């Protein structure tokens, strides 16, 4: 008689003592650093470790070549190819992953998303200070006399084959007064943004618009990417250095060259403006605007919240090169 109740006893025992199901299941994420930086630098390592700790997700900073040197002098398409092969080799990314891009690293991340055949799917893309629409000034030089000379020299020859093949930021330097040369000679950003009319690739657009969420973080005191609104895909009109067009008024958005308009109209783009200089993100803003997109099935900020201006200087902020 007692034996007839044994299955029920076993079932109840398992029900009581079995661990509860996980509250969420998170995809891993990768971090792609900016120019003149490397994964082992204190700032990038701390940033990556904080995101892992805050989100509970598995995270990896993926190095491009030898780090600092290659971030400056290896063409962006070659940098993209290196990361493309790495993500395809990482078994932990095989079911999909999220990307966190830091300045120039965003363009490499988008290159992986758009160009990398056979790569695992990218779910969310979180961009910090990315020069998505280009930059109108050479990054990191400064305002000293020598920097002014260097800036003029590189602008005069920036679209030459030699500079394009030996200086990474030349691949996204977009001078409003030299658009025809930019479209003809610049080797990376025109392709990435589907800007050349007779070379637009529907696959690039399809892959970009497949993102579940695109988070575009702009820093209100950013003086590295020019204009700072490029972090949102805003930019100058062709032929002029003013005014800065909001993303929704650019040709890229209106004609939807890469699917940004499609994503935005579906409510999948968050335009975030935070206080601080270039990449000077605070822990509070990391937790508010980055971490929720690294954790599945967790409450995320609404679009209205993510668009607000955050007041006050960043605390415990991390500042990095491009």
C-alpha positions as CSV (number, residue, x, y, z in Angstrom):
1,X,0.0,0.0,0.0
2,X,2.8,2.4,1.0
3,X,4.6,1.6,-2.2
4,X,1.7,3.0,-4.3
5,X,2.5,6.5,-3.0
6,X,6.2,6.3,-3.8
7,X,6.0,8.2,-7.2
8,X,4.0,11.0,-5.6
9,X,6.5,11.3,-2.7
10,X,9.4,11.5,-5.2
11,X,7.6,14.1,-7.3
12,X,6.8,16.3,-4.2
13,X,10.4,15.9,-3.0
14,X,11.8,17.0,-6.3
15,X,9.3,19.9,-6.5
16,X,10.3,21.2,-3.1
17,X,14.1,20.8,-3.2
18,X,14.7,21.5,-6.9
19,X,16.4,24.9,-7.5
20,X,14.1,27.6,-8.9
21,X,14.5,28.4,-12.6
22,X,16.9,31.2,-13.5
23,X,15.3,34.6,-13.4
24,X,16.8,35.4,-16.8
25,X,19.0,34.0,-19.5
26,X,21.5,36.4,-20.9
27,X,23.5,36.3,-24.1
28,X,27.3,37.0,-23.9
29,X,28.5,40.4,-25.0
30,X,31.7,41.7,-26.6
31,X,33.4,45.1,-26.0
32,X,35.2,46.8,-28.9
33,X,37.6,49.6,-27.8
34,X,38.4,52.8,-29.5
35,X,41.6,54.2,-31.2
36,X,44.8,54.4,-29.2
37,X,43.5,51.9,-26.6
38,X,43.6,48.2,-26.0
39,X,41.8,45.5,-24.0
40,X,44.4,45.3,-21.3
41,X,44.4,49.0,-20.6
42,X,43.1,49.9,-17.1
43,X,40.2,51.8,-18.4
44,X,38.9,49.2,-20.9
45,X,39.5,46.3,-18.5
46,X,37.7,48.1,-15.7
47,X,34.8,49.0,-18.0
48,X,34.4,45.4,-19.2
49,X,34.7,44.0,-15.7
50,X,32.0,46.4,-14.4
51,X,29.6,45.4,-17.1
52,X,30.1,41.7,-16.3
53,X,29.6,42.4,-12.6
54,X,26.5,44.7,-13.1
55,X,24.8,42.4,-15.6
56,X,25.8,39.0,-14.5
57,X,26.4,38.2,-18.2
58,X,29.5,36.8,-19.8
59,X,31.6,39.5,-21.5
60,X,34.8,39.7,-23.5
61,X,36.9,42.5,-24.8
62,X,38.0,41.5,-28.3
63,X,41.5,42.8,-29.3
64,X,42.3,43.8,-32.8
65,X,45.8,42.8,-33.7
66,X,48.3,44.3,-31.2
67,X,45.9,46.9,-29.8
68,X,47.1,50.5,-29.8
69,X,49.2,50.4,-33.0
70,X,46.8,48.5,-35.1
71,X,43.9,50.7,-33.9
72,X,45.7,53.6,-35.5
73,X,47.3,52.2,-38.6
74,X,45.4,49.1,-39.7
75,X,42.5,49.9,-42.1
76,X,39.1,49.5,-40.6
77,X,38.0,46.8,-43.0
78,X,41.0,44.7,-41.9
79,X,40.2,45.4,-38.3
80,X,36.7,44.3,-39.0
81,X,37.9,41.1,-40.7
82,X,40.0,40.2,-37.6
83,X,37.0,40.6,-35.3
84,X,34.7,38.8,-37.7
85,X,37.0,35.7,-37.6
86,X,37.2,35.9,-33.8
87,X,33.4,36.0,-33.2
88,X,33.0,33.0,-35.6
89,X,35.5,31.0,-33.6
90,X,34.1,31.7,-30.2
91,X,31.7,28.9,-29.3
92,X,30.1,30.9,-26.5
93,X,28.8,33.3,-29.1
94,X,27.3,30.7,-31.4
95,X,23.7,31.4,-30.2
96,X,24.0,35.1,-30.6
97,X,25.6,38.0,-28.7
98,X,25.4,41.7,-27.9
99,X,27.9,44.4,-28.9
100,X,29.2,47.3,-26.8
101,X,31.2,49.7,-28.9
102,X,33.5,52.5,-27.7
103,X,33.9,55.3,-30.2
104,X,35.9,53.9,-33.2
105,X,35.1,50.4,-32.0
106,X,31.5,51.0,-33.0
107,X,32.4,51.1,-36.6
108,X,34.2,47.8,-36.3
109,X,31.2,46.4,-34.5
110,X,28.9,47.6,-37.3
111,X,31.3,46.1,-39.8
112,X,30.9,42.8,-38.1
113,X,27.1,43.1,-38.1
114,X,26.9,44.1,-41.7
115,X,29.8,42.5,-43.5
116,X,30.6,39.3,-41.6
117,X,29.2,36.3,-43.4
118,X,28.5,33.3,-41.3
119,X,28.7,35.2,-38.0
120,X,26.3,34.5,-35.1
121,X,23.4,36.9,-34.9
122,X,23.8,40.2,-33.0
123,X,20.8,41.0,-30.8
124,X,21.5,44.4,-29.2
125,X,24.0,47.0,-30.1
126,X,25.0,49.6,-27.5
127,X,27.1,52.4,-28.9
128,X,29.0,54.9,-26.8
129,X,30.2,58.0,-28.7
130,X,30.3,56.2,-32.1
131,X,31.3,58.4,-35.2
132,X,28.5,56.7,-37.1
133,X,27.9,59.5,-39.6
134,X,31.6,60.3,-39.7
135,X,33.7,63.0,-38.1
136,X,34.8,66.3,-39.5
137,X,38.1,66.5,-37.5
138,X,41.1,64.2,-36.9
139,X,40.6,62.7,-33.4
140,X,42.9,63.0,-30.5
141,X,45.2,65.7,-31.9
142,X,44.2,68.6,-29.8
143,X,44.4,72.4,-30.4
144,X,48.2,73.1,-30.2
145,X,50.2,74.6,-33.0
146,X,51.6,71.3,-34.2
147,X,48.2,69.7,-34.1
148,X,46.8,72.4,-36.2
149,X,49.5,71.8,-38.9
150,X,48.9,68.0,-38.7
151,X,45.2,68.5,-38.9
152,X,45.6,70.6,-42.1
153,X,48.0,68.1,-43.7
154,X,45.9,65.1,-43.1
155,X,42.8,66.8,-44.3
156,X,44.6,67.8,-47.5
157,X,45.6,64.2,-48.3
158,X,43.2,62.2,-46.3
159,X,41.5,60.7,-49.3
160,X,44.7,59.6,-51.0
161,X,45.2,55.8,-51.3
162,X,48.3,55.9,-49.1
163,X,46.5,57.6,-46.2
164,X,43.4,55.4,-46.6
165,X,45.5,52.3,-46.4
166,X,47.7,53.4,-43.5
167,X,45.6,55.5,-41.1
168,X,42.4,54.0,-39.6
169,X,40.5,57.2,-38.8
170,X,40.9,58.3,-42.4
171,X,38.2,55.6,-43.1
172,X,35.5,57.7,-41.4
173,X,36.8,61.3,-41.8
174,X,33.9,62.9,-43.7
175,X,34.6,66.5,-44.8
176,X,31.4,68.3,-45.7
177,X,33.2,70.4,-48.3
178,X,34.8,67.4,-50.0
179,X,31.8,65.0,-50.3
180,X,32.6,63.9,-53.9
181,X,36.2,62.9,-52.9
182,X,34.8,61.2,-49.7
183,X,32.4,59.1,-51.7
184,X,35.0,58.2,-54.3
185,X,38.1,57.6,-52.2
186,X,37.1,56.9,-48.6
187,X,37.4,53.2,-48.2
188,X,35.2,52.3,-45.2
189,X,32.4,54.6,-44.0
190,X,30.7,55.1,-47.4
191,X,30.4,51.3,-47.7
192,X,29.3,50.8,-44.1
193,X,26.6,53.5,-44.4
194,X,25.4,52.4,-47.9
195,X,26.1,55.9,-49.2
196,X,27.2,55.2,-52.7
197,X,24.0,55.1,-54.9
198,X,25.0,52.4,-57.4
199,X,26.7,50.2,-54.7
200,X,24.0,50.0,-52.0
201,X,23.8,46.5,-50.6
202,X,20.5,45.2,-49.4
203,X,22.2,42.6,-47.2
204,X,23.9,45.3,-45.1
205,X,20.6,47.0,-44.6
206,X,18.8,43.7,-43.7
207,X,21.5,42.8,-41.2
208,X,21.5,46.2,-39.5
209,X,17.8,46.4,-39.3
210,X,17.6,42.9,-37.7
211,X,18.8,44.3,-34.4
212,X,16.4,44.0,-31.5
213,X,17.7,47.2,-29.9
214,X,20.1,49.9,-30.9
215,X,21.2,52.2,-28.1
216,X,23.0,55.3,-29.3
217,X,24.7,57.2,-26.4
218,X,25.9,60.7,-27.0
219,X,28.0,62.7,-24.5
220,X,26.9,66.4,-24.2
221,X,30.5,67.6,-23.8
222,X,32.1,65.4,-26.4
223,X,34.8,67.3,-28.2
224,X,36.5,64.3,-29.9
225,X,33.9,63.2,-32.4
226,X,32.8,66.2,-34.4
227,X,29.9,66.9,-34.3
228,X,28.9,65.1,-31.2
229,X,25.6,64.3,-32.9
230,X,27.3,61.8,-35.1
231,X,26.9,59.5,-32.1
232,X,23.2,59.5,-33.1
233,X,23.8,59.5,-36.9
234,X,23.3,63.3,-37.0
235,X,25.7,65.3,-39.2
236,X,26.3,68.4,-41.3
237,X,24.5,68.9,-44.6
238,X,26.7,68.2,-47.7
239,X,28.8,71.2,-48.5
240,X,28.3,73.0,-45.1
241,X,29.7,72.9,-41.6
242,X,26.5,74.1,-40.1
243,X,23.9,73.5,-39.0
244,X,24.1,70.0,-37.6
245,X,21.2,67.9,-38.9
246,X,19.4,65.6,-36.5
247,X,19.5,62.0,-37.7
248,X,15.9,62.1,-38.9
249,X,16.7,64.9,-41.3
250,X,19.7,63.2,-43.0
251,X,19.5,61.5,-46.3
252,X,20.7,58.3,-44.7
253,X,17.6,58.2,-42.5
254,X,15.0,59.7,-44.9
255,X,16.0,57.3,-47.7
256,X,16.8,54.5,-45.2
257,X,20.1,53.4,-46.6
258,X,20.9,51.0,-43.8
259,X,17.6,50.5,-42.0
260,X,18.0,53.1,-39.2
261,X,14.6,54.6,-40.0
262,X,13.0,51.2,-40.0
263,X,14.4,50.4,-36.6
264,X,13.4,53.8,-35.2
265,X,9.9,53.6,-36.5
266,X,9.6,50.2,-34.9
267,X,10.6,51.7,-31.5
268,X,13.9,49.8,-31.5
269,X,16.3,52.8,-31.3
270,X,17.1,54.6,-28.1
271,X,18.7,58.0,-28.5
272,X,20.5,58.7,-25.2
273,X,22.2,61.9,-24.1
274,X,24.3,61.8,-21.0
275,X,26.5,64.4,-19.3
276,X,30.3,64.3,-19.6
277,X,33.1,64.3,-22.1
278,X,34.0,61.7,-24.6
279,X,33.3,58.2,-23.1
280,X,33.1,59.7,-19.6
281,X,30.3,57.4,-18.6
282,X,29.3,57.1,-14.9
283,X,28.5,53.9,-13.1
284,X,24.9,55.2,-12.7
285,X,24.5,55.7,-16.5
286,X,26.1,52.4,-17.2
287,X,23.5,50.7,-15.0
288,X,20.7,52.7,-16.6
289,X,21.5,52.7,-20.3
290,X,23.8,49.8,-21.0
291,X,23.3,47.0,-18.5
292,X,19.5,46.4,-19.2
293,X,20.4,45.6,-22.8
294,X,22.9,42.9,-21.7
295,X,20.3,41.1,-19.6
296,X,17.4,39.3,-21.2
297,X,13.8,39.5,-19.7
298,X,14.6,42.5,-17.5
299,X,12.8,45.8,-17.4
300,X,14.3,48.3,-19.7
301,X,14.0,52.1,-19.7
302,X,11.3,53.5,-21.8
303,X,12.1,55.6,-24.9
304,X,11.1,58.8,-23.1
305,X,13.4,58.0,-20.2
306,X,16.3,57.1,-22.5
307,X,16.0,60.4,-24.4
308,X,16.3,62.6,-21.3
309,X,19.3,64.8,-20.5
310,X,21.1,63.6,-17.3
311,X,22.2,66.5,-15.2
312,X,25.4,66.8,-13.2
313,X,29.0,65.6,-13.8
314,X,29.7,61.9,-14.1
315,X,30.9,60.2,-10.9
316,X,33.6,57.5,-11.2
317,X,33.5,58.0,-14.9
318,X,35.9,56.3,-17.3
319,X,37.5,58.5,-20.0
320,X,39.3,56.9,-22.9
321,X,40.7,57.9,-26.3
322,X,38.6,57.4,-29.4
